[in-house]
Amino acid sequence: MDIDKDTRIIALFGNPVGHSISPAIHNAAFTRAGLNYIYIPFELKENQLERALNSFDCFRIEGANVTVPYKTDVIKYLDELDEKARIIGAVNVISYCDGKLKGYNTDGDGFLMSLKENAGITPEGHTILILGGGGAARAIAFSLAIHRAKRVYIANRTYERAAKLSEEINRAAKGAAVPIHFDYDSLKAVSYKADIIVNATTVGMSPHTDESPVPIKIIHSSQLVCDVVYNPIMTRLLREASDKGCDVLTGLGMFIYQAIESFKIWTGIEPDYDELYEIAYRKLADSDGKGL
């Protein structure tokens, strides 16, 4: 890749970003498409977010991905929101056009596509337990409820946050969301009602691969257990669930599908899923085997 005065930048804003393989897959996709773009991660402190967003014009930044912990905080600095991002209340993609910053959310669609294509399941009629209340949890919970999940239980360590998110979801999908406390008894009681469990927290993400968001005792073998963490591909939660007989869905499929939608927003081009998956898998495998 040749970098010159005309090279356009796509940024990744978050903290931490060192684990991310987004640069690897997007830069490969830019090269494959013959685009003079480069994808660069920026690890931002909280007081740097607004300044970073104000730098787009100066540094030829055409767009960005936004990751933890800024998916909701970033909204107040944007000029426009896509309808899905407005409903969800979280942004993971930004485009910059005609001096305006517009926010999108591709996390929800990315999860639904992975659920359908990689697990052969659609949300309709299912009872789902979501762990977490941050940006990814918001996107997934809203998307599942809107696509007619029977019930979406939301467990967050701050119960008030789960309650607020459930209230917001129920305005869009009446009665679908229910908040619960993030304690053993509450999780166990709800888990036995759930067909699907989704970890939408960062617990288990590299380098803290020995951690799991919940004890394996609350999970039963007939469930599908999903994780949004993709590094490592098989988190401790997924390994333990698989050993117990559960079907599991890794976070890598969601990661690739949301990346494809992001790429389309920035360039109008749709990269190939299989090519991006292979690049991502190799990148994780090359990290001393930590991704596998």
Contacts in CASP RR format, 6 or more apart in sequence:
PFRMAT RR
TARGET T0000
AUTHOR 0000-0000-0000
METHOD contacts of the structure
MODEL  1
MDIDKDTRIIALFGNPVGHSISPAIHNAAFTRAGLNYIYIPFELKENQLE
RALNSFDCFRIEGANVTVPYKTDVIKYLDELDEKARIIGAVNVISYCDGK
LKGYNTDGDGFLMSLKENAGITPEGHTILILGGGGAARAIAFSLAIHRAK
RVYIANRTYERAAKLSEEINRAAKGAAVPIHFDYDSLKAVSYKADIIVNA
TTVGMSPHTDESPVPIKIIHSSQLVCDVVYNPIMTRLLREASDKGCDVLT
GLGMFIYQAIESFKIWTGIEPDYDELYEIAYRKLADSDGKGL
1 27 0 8 1.000
1 30 0 8 1.000
1 31 0 8 1.000
1 38 0 8 1.000
2 36 0 8 1.000
3 38 0 8 1.000
4 36 0 8 1.000
6 36 0 8 1.000
7 36 0 8 1.000
7 37 0 8 1.000
7 38 0 8 1.000
7 60 0 8 1.000
8 35 0 8 1.000
8 36 0 8 1.000
8 37 0 8 1.000
8 38 0 8 1.000
8 60 0 8 1.000
8 61 0 8 1.000
8 62 0 8 1.000
9 37 0 8 1.000
9 38 0 8 1.000
9 39 0 8 1.000
9 40 0 8 1.000
9 59 0 8 1.000
9 60 0 8 1.000
9 61 0 8 1.000
9 62 0 8 1.000
9 63 0 8 1.000
10 26 0 8 1.000
10 37 0 8 1.000
10 38 0 8 1.000
10 39 0 8 1.000
10 40 0 8 1.000
10 61 0 8 1.000
10 62 0 8 1.000
10 63 0 8 1.000
10 64 0 8 1.000
10 65 0 8 1.000
10 266 0 8 1.000
11 39 0 8 1.000
11 40 0 8 1.000
11 41 0 8 1.000
11 42 0 8 1.000
11 52 0 8 1.000
11 61 0 8 1.000
11 63 0 8 1.000
11 64 0 8 1.000
11 65 0 8 1.000
12 20 0 8 1.000
12 22 0 8 1.000
12 23 0 8 1.000
12 39 0 8 1.000
12 40 0 8 1.000
12 41 0 8 1.000
12 42 0 8 1.000
12 64 0 8 1.000
12 65 0 8 1.000
12 66 0 8 1.000
12 67 0 8 1.000
13 42 0 8 1.000
13 44 0 8 1.000
13 49 0 8 1.000
13 52 0 8 1.000
13 64 0 8 1.000
13 65 0 8 1.000
13 66 0 8 1.000
13 67 0 8 1.000
13 70 0 8 1.000
13 74 0 8 1.000
14 41 0 8 1.000
14 42 0 8 1.000
14 43 0 8 1.000
14 44 0 8 1.000
14 66 0 8 1.000
14 67 0 8 1.000
14 68 0 8 1.000
14 69 0 8 1.000
14 70 0 8 1.000
15 43 0 8 1.000
15 44 0 8 1.000
15 45 0 8 1.000
15 46 0 8 1.000
15 68 0 8 1.000
15 69 0 8 1.000
15 70 0 8 1.000
16 43 0 8 1.000
17 41 0 8 1.000
17 42 0 8 1.000
17 43 0 8 1.000
17 67 0 8 1.000
18 41 0 8 1.000
18 43 0 8 1.000
19 205 0 8 1.000
19 206 0 8 1.000
19 207 0 8 1.000
19 231 0 8 1.000
20 41 0 8 1.000
20 67 0 8 1.000
20 231 0 8 1.000
21 230 0 8 1.000
21 231 0 8 1.000
21 280 0 8 1.000
21 283 0 8 1.000
21 284 0 8 1.000
22 39 0 8 1.000
22 41 0 8 1.000
22 65 0 8 1.000
22 259 0 8 1.000
23 39 0 8 1.000
23 40 0 8 1.000
23 41 0 8 1.000
24 279 0 8 1.000
24 280 0 8 1.000
24 283 0 8 1.000
25 256 0 8 1.000
25 259 0 8 1.000
25 276 0 8 1.000
25 279 0 8 1.000
25 280 0 8 1.000
25 283 0 8 1.000
26 39 0 8 1.000
26 259 0 8 1.000
26 262 0 8 1.000
26 263 0 8 1.000
27 38 0 8 1.000
27 39 0 8 1.000
28 275 0 8 1.000
28 276 0 8 1.000
28 279 0 8 1.000
29 263 0 8 1.000
29 271 0 8 1.000
29 275 0 8 1.000
29 276 0 8 1.000
30 36 0 8 1.000
30 37 0 8 1.000
30 38 0 8 1.000
30 39 0 8 1.000
32 271 0 8 1.000
32 275 0 8 1.000
33 267 0 8 1.000
33 269 0 8 1.000
33 271 0 8 1.000
35 267 0 8 1.000
35 269 0 8 1.000
37 62 0 8 1.000
37 266 0 8 1.000
37 267 0 8 1.000
42 52 0 8 1.000
44 52 0 8 1.000
44 70 0 8 1.000
46 73 0 8 1.000
49 70 0 8 1.000
49 73 0 8 1.000
49 74 0 8 1.000
49 77 0 8 1.000
50 77 0 8 1.000
53 74 0 8 1.000
53 77 0 8 1.000
53 78 0 8 1.000
53 94 0 8 1.000
53 101 0 8 1.000
55 61 0 8 1.000
56 62 0 8 1.000
56 63 0 8 1.000
56 96 0 8 1.000
56 99 0 8 1.000
56 101 0 8 1.000
57 96 0 8 1.000
57 99 0 8 1.000
61 96 0 8 1.000
62 95 0 8 1.000
62 96 0 8 1.000
62 266 0 8 1.000
63 93 0 8 1.000
63 94 0 8 1.000
63 95 0 8 1.000
63 96 0 8 1.000
63 266 0 8 1.000
64 93 0 8 1.000
64 94 0 8 1.000
65 92 0 8 1.000
65 93 0 8 1.000
65 94 0 8 1.000
65 262 0 8 1.000
66 74 0 8 1.000
66 91 0 8 1.000
66 92 0 8 1.000
66 93 0 8 1.000
66 94 0 8 1.000
67 92 0 8 1.000
68 134 0 8 1.000
68 135 0 8 1.000
68 136 0 8 1.000
68 202 0 8 1.000
71 90 0 8 1.000
71 91 0 8 1.000
71 92 0 8 1.000
71 134 0 8 1.000
71 135 0 8 1.000
71 136 0 8 1.000
71 138 0 8 1.000
72 89 0 8 1.000
72 90 0 8 1.000
72 91 0 8 1.000
72 134 0 8 1.000
72 135 0 8 1.000
72 138 0 8 1.000
74 91 0 8 1.000
74 94 0 8 1.000
75 81 0 8 1.000
75 85 0 8 1.000
75 89 0 8 1.000
75 90 0 8 1.000
75 91 0 8 1.000
75 103 0 8 1.000
77 101 0 8 1.000
78 91 0 8 1.000
78 94 0 8 1.000
78 101 0 8 1.000
78 102 0 8 1.000
78 103 0 8 1.000
79 99 0 8 1.000
79 100 0 8 1.000
79 101 0 8 1.000
79 102 0 8 1.000
80 100 0 8 1.000
80 101 0 8 1.000
80 102 0 8 1.000
80 103 0 8 1.000
81 89 0 8 1.000
81 91 0 8 1.000
81 102 0 8 1.000
81 103 0 8 1.000
81 104 0 8 1.000
82 102 0 8 1.000
82 103 0 8 1.000
82 104 0 8 1.000
82 105 0 8 1.000
84 104 0 8 1.000
84 105 0 8 1.000
84 108 0 8 1.000
84 109 0 8 1.000
85 91 0 8 1.000
85 103 0 8 1.000
85 104 0 8 1.000
85 105 0 8 1.000
87 142 0 8 1.000
87 146 0 8 1.000
87 172 0 8 1.000
88 105 0 8 1.000
88 108 0 8 1.000
88 138 0 8 1.000
88 139 0 8 1.000
88 142 0 8 1.000
88 143 0 8 1.000
89 105 0 8 1.000
89 138 0 8 1.000
89 168 0 8 1.000
90 105 0 8 1.000
90 107 0 8 1.000
90 134 0 8 1.000
90 135 0 8 1.000
90 136 0 8 1.000
90 138 0 8 1.000
90 139 0 8 1.000
91 103 0 8 1.000
91 104 0 8 1.000
91 105 0 8 1.000
92 104 0 8 1.000
92 105 0 8 1.000
92 106 0 8 1.000
92 107 0 8 1.000
92 135 0 8 1.000
92 139 0 8 1.000
92 258 0 8 1.000
92 262 0 8 1.000
93 103 0 8 1.000
93 104 0 8 1.000
93 105 0 8 1.000
93 106 0 8 1.000
93 261 0 8 1.000
93 262 0 8 1.000
93 265 0 8 1.000
94 101 0 8 1.000
94 102 0 8 1.000
94 103 0 8 1.000
94 104 0 8 1.000
95 101 0 8 1.000
95 102 0 8 1.000
95 103 0 8 1.000
95 104 0 8 1.000
95 265 0 8 1.000
95 266 0 8 1.000
96 102 0 8 1.000
104 261 0 8 1.000
104 262 0 8 1.000
104 265 0 8 1.000
105 139 0 8 1.000
106 257 0 8 1.000
106 258 0 8 1.000
106 259 0 8 1.000
106 261 0 8 1.000
106 262 0 8 1.000
106 265 0 8 1.000
107 135 0 8 1.000
107 136 0 8 1.000
107 139 0 8 1.000
107 140 0 8 1.000
107 254 0 8 1.000
107 258 0 8 1.000
108 139 0 8 1.000
108 140 0 8 1.000
108 142 0 8 1.000
108 143 0 8 1.000
108 258 0 8 1.000
109 143 0 8 1.000
109 257 0 8 1.000
109 258 0 8 1.000
109 261 0 8 1.000
110 253 0 8 1.000
110 254 0 8 1.000
110 257 0 8 1.000
110 258 0 8 1.000
110 261 0 8 1.000
111 139 0 8 1.000
111 140 0 8 1.000
111 143 0 8 1.000
111 198 0 8 1.000
111 226 0 8 1.000
111 228 0 8 1.000
111 254 0 8 1.000
111 257 0 8 1.000
111 258 0 8 1.000
112 122 0 8 1.000
112 123 0 8 1.000
112 143 0 8 1.000
112 144 0 8 1.000
112 147 0 8 1.000
113 253 0 8 1.000
113 254 0 8 1.000
113 257 0 8 1.000
114 249 0 8 1.000
114 251 0 8 1.000
114 253 0 8 1.000
114 254 0 8 1.000
114 256 0 8 1.000
114 257 0 8 1.000
115 121 0 8 1.000
115 122 0 8 1.000
115 123 0 8 1.000
115 226 0 8 1.000
115 249 0 8 1.000
116 122 0 8 1.000
117 257 0 8 1.000
118 249 0 8 1.000
118 253 0 8 1.000
119 224 0 8 1.000
119 226 0 8 1.000
119 247 0 8 1.000
119 249 0 8 1.000
121 196 0 8 1.000
121 224 0 8 1.000
122 147 0 8 1.000
123 143 0 8 1.000
123 144 0 8 1.000
123 147 0 8 1.000
123 148 0 8 1.000
123 149 0 8 1.000
124 147 0 8 1.000
124 148 0 8 1.000
124 149 0 8 1.000
125 148 0 8 1.000
125 149 0 8 1.000
125 150 0 8 1.000
126 144 0 8 1.000
126 149 0 8 1.000
126 150 0 8 1.000
126 195 0 8 1.000
126 196 0 8 1.000
127 149 0 8 1.000
127 150 0 8 1.000
127 151 0 8 1.000
127 153 0 8 1.000
127 193 0 8 1.000
127 194 0 8 1.000
127 195 0 8 1.000
127 196 0 8 1.000
128 144 0 8 1.000
128 149 0 8 1.000
128 151 0 8 1.000
128 152 0 8 1.000
128 153 0 8 1.000
128 194 0 8 1.000
128 195 0 8 1.000
128 196 0 8 1.000
128 197 0 8 1.000
128 198 0 8 1.000
129 153 0 8 1.000
129 155 0 8 1.000
129 187 0 8 1.000
129 190 0 8 1.000
129 191 0 8 1.000
129 194 0 8 1.000
129 196 0 8 1.000
129 197 0 8 1.000
129 198 0 8 1.000
130 137 0 8 1.000
130 140 0 8 1.000
130 141 0 8 1.000
130 144 0 8 1.000
130 152 0 8 1.000
130 153 0 8 1.000
130 154 0 8 1.000
130 155 0 8 1.000
130 198 0 8 1.000
130 200 0 8 1.000
131 137 0 8 1.000
131 155 0 8 1.000
131 182 0 8 1.000
131 197 0 8 1.000
131 198 0 8 1.000
131 199 0 8 1.000
131 200 0 8 1.000
131 201 0 8 1.000
131 213 0 8 1.000
131 214 0 8 1.000
132 154 0 8 1.000
132 155 0 8 1.000
132 156 0 8 1.000
132 157 0 8 1.000
132 162 0 8 1.000
132 182 0 8 1.000
132 199 0 8 1.000
132 200 0 8 1.000
132 201 0 8 1.000
133 141 0 8 1.000
133 154 0 8 1.000
133 156 0 8 1.000
133 161 0 8 1.000
133 162 0 8 1.000
133 165 0 8 1.000
133 200 0 8 1.000
133 201 0 8 1.000
134 156 0 8 1.000
134 161 0 8 1.000
134 200 0 8 1.000
135 200 0 8 1.000
136 200 0 8 1.000
136 228 0 8 1.000
137 154 0 8 1.000
137 156 0 8 1.000
137 165 0 8 1.000
137 200 0 8 1.000
137 201 0 8 1.000
138 165 0 8 1.000
140 198 0 8 1.000
140 200 0 8 1.000
140 228 0 8 1.000
141 152 0 8 1.000
141 154 0 8 1.000
141 165 0 8 1.000
141 169 0 8 1.000
141 177 0 8 1.000
141 200 0 8 1.000
142 169 0 8 1.000
142 172 0 8 1.000
142 173 0 8 1.000
144 152 0 8 1.000
144 176 0 8 1.000
145 152 0 8 1.000
145 169 0 8 1.000
145 170 0 8 1.000
145 172 0 8 1.000
145 173 0 8 1.000
145 176 0 8 1.000
145 177 0 8 1.000
146 172 0 8 1.000
146 173 0 8 1.000
148 173 0 8 1.000
149 176 0 8 1.000
150 176 0 8 1.000
151 176 0 8 1.000
151 177 0 8 1.000
151 178 0 8 1.000
151 193 0 8 1.000
152 169 0 8 1.000
152 176 0 8 1.000
152 177 0 8 1.000
152 178 0 8 1.000
153 177 0 8 1.000
153 178 0 8 1.000
153 179 0 8 1.000
153 180 0 8 1.000
153 190 0 8 1.000
153 193 0 8 1.000
153 194 0 8 1.000
154 162 0 8 1.000
154 165 0 8 1.000
154 166 0 8 1.000
154 169 0 8 1.000
154 177 0 8 1.000
154 178 0 8 1.000
154 179 0 8 1.000
154 180 0 8 1.000
155 162 0 8 1.000
155 179 0 8 1.000
155 180 0 8 1.000
155 181 0 8 1.000
155 182 0 8 1.000
155 186 0 8 1.000
155 187 0 8 1.000
155 190 0 8 1.000
156 162 0 8 1.000
156 165 0 8 1.000
156 179 0 8 1.000
156 182 0 8 1.000
157 182 0 8 1.000
159 179 0 8 1.000
159 180 0 8 1.000
159 181 0 8 1.000
159 182 0 8 1.000
162 179 0 8 1.000
162 180 0 8 1.000
162 182 0 8 1.000
163 179 0 8 1.000
165 177 0 8 1.000
165 179 0 8 1.000
166 177 0 8 1.000
166 178 0 8 1.000
166 179 0 8 1.000
167 177 0 8 1.000
169 176 0 8 1.000
169 177 0 8 1.000
170 176 0 8 1.000
170 177 0 8 1.000
180 186 0 8 1.000
180 187 0 8 1.000
180 190 0 8 1.000
184 215 0 8 1.000
184 218 0 8 1.000
187 214 0 8 1.000
187 218 0 8 1.000
188 217 0 8 1.000
188 218 0 8 1.000
191 197 0 8 1.000
191 218 0 8 1.000
191 219 0 8 1.000
191 220 0 8 1.000
191 223 0 8 1.000
192 220 0 8 1.000
194 223 0 8 1.000
195 222 0 8 1.000
195 223 0 8 1.000
195 224 0 8 1.000
196 223 0 8 1.000
196 224 0 8 1.000
196 225 0 8 1.000
196 226 0 8 1.000
197 214 0 8 1.000
197 219 0 8 1.000
197 223 0 8 1.000
197 224 0 8 1.000
197 225 0 8 1.000
197 226 0 8 1.000
198 226 0 8 1.000
198 227 0 8 1.000
198 228 0 8 1.000
199 213 0 8 1.000
199 214 0 8 1.000
199 225 0 8 1.000
199 226 0 8 1.000
199 227 0 8 1.000
199 228 0 8 1.000
199 229 0 8 1.000
199 235 0 8 1.000
199 237 0 8 1.000
200 228 0 8 1.000
201 213 0 8 1.000
202 229 0 8 1.000
203 211 0 8 1.000
203 212 0 8 1.000
203 213 0 8 1.000
203 229 0 8 1.000
203 237 0 8 1.000
204 210 0 8 1.000
204 211 0 8 1.000
204 212 0 8 1.000
204 213 0 8 1.000
204 229 0 8 1.000
204 232 0 8 1.000
204 235 0 8 1.000
204 236 0 8 1.000
204 237 0 8 1.000
205 229 0 8 1.000
205 231 0 8 1.000
205 235 0 8 1.000
206 231 0 8 1.000
206 232 0 8 1.000
206 287 0 8 1.000
206 290 0 8 1.000
206 291 0 8 1.000
207 290 0 8 1.000
209 232 0 8 1.000
209 235 0 8 1.000
209 236 0 8 1.000
209 290 0 8 1.000
210 236 0 8 1.000
211 236 0 8 1.000
212 235 0 8 1.000
212 236 0 8 1.000
212 237 0 8 1.000
212 240 0 8 1.000
213 237 0 8 1.000
214 237 0 8 1.000
216 240 0 8 1.000
216 241 0 8 1.000
216 244 0 8 1.000
219 225 0 8 1.000
219 240 0 8 1.000
219 241 0 8 1.000
219 244 0 8 1.000
219 246 0 8 1.000
220 244 0 8 1.000
220 246 0 8 1.000
221 244 0 8 1.000
221 245 0 8 1.000
221 246 0 8 1.000
222 246 0 8 1.000
223 241 0 8 1.000
223 246 0 8 1.000
223 247 0 8 1.000
224 246 0 8 1.000
224 247 0 8 1.000
224 248 0 8 1.000
224 249 0 8 1.000
225 237 0 8 1.000
225 238 0 8 1.000
225 241 0 8 1.000
225 246 0 8 1.000
225 247 0 8 1.000
225 248 0 8 1.000
225 249 0 8 1.000
226 248 0 8 1.000
226 249 0 8 1.000
226 251 0 8 1.000
227 235 0 8 1.000
227 237 0 8 1.000
227 238 0 8 1.000
227 248 0 8 1.000
227 249 0 8 1.000
227 250 0 8 1.000
227 251 0 8 1.000
228 251 0 8 1.000
228 254 0 8 1.000
229 235 0 8 1.000
229 251 0 8 1.000
230 250 0 8 1.000
230 251 0 8 1.000
230 252 0 8 1.000
230 253 0 8 1.000
230 254 0 8 1.000
230 255 0 8 1.000
230 280 0 8 1.000
230 284 0 8 1.000
231 284 0 8 1.000
231 287 0 8 1.000
231 290 0 8 1.000
231 291 0 8 1.000
232 284 0 8 1.000
232 290 0 8 1.000
232 291 0 8 1.000
232 292 0 8 1.000
233 250 0 8 1.000
233 251 0 8 1.000
233 252 0 8 1.000
233 281 0 8 1.000
233 284 0 8 1.000
233 291 0 8 1.000
233 292 0 8 1.000
234 242 0 8 1.000
234 248 0 8 1.000
234 250 0 8 1.000
234 291 0 8 1.000
234 292 0 8 1.000
235 250 0 8 1.000
238 248 0 8 1.000
238 250 0 8 1.000
241 248 0 8 1.000
242 248 0 8 1.000
252 277 0 8 1.000
252 280 0 8 1.000
252 281 0 8 1.000
252 284 0 8 1.000
253 277 0 8 1.000
255 280 0 8 1.000
256 273 0 8 1.000
256 276 0 8 1.000
256 277 0 8 1.000
256 280 0 8 1.000
257 273 0 8 1.000
259 271 0 8 1.000
259 276 0 8 1.000
260 270 0 8 1.000
260 271 0 8 1.000
260 273 0 8 1.000
260 276 0 8 1.000
263 269 0 8 1.000
263 270 0 8 1.000
263 271 0 8 1.000
264 270 0 8 1.000
284 290 0 8 1.000
284 291 0 8 1.000
284 292 0 8 1.000
285 291 0 8 1.000
285 292 0 8 1.000
END
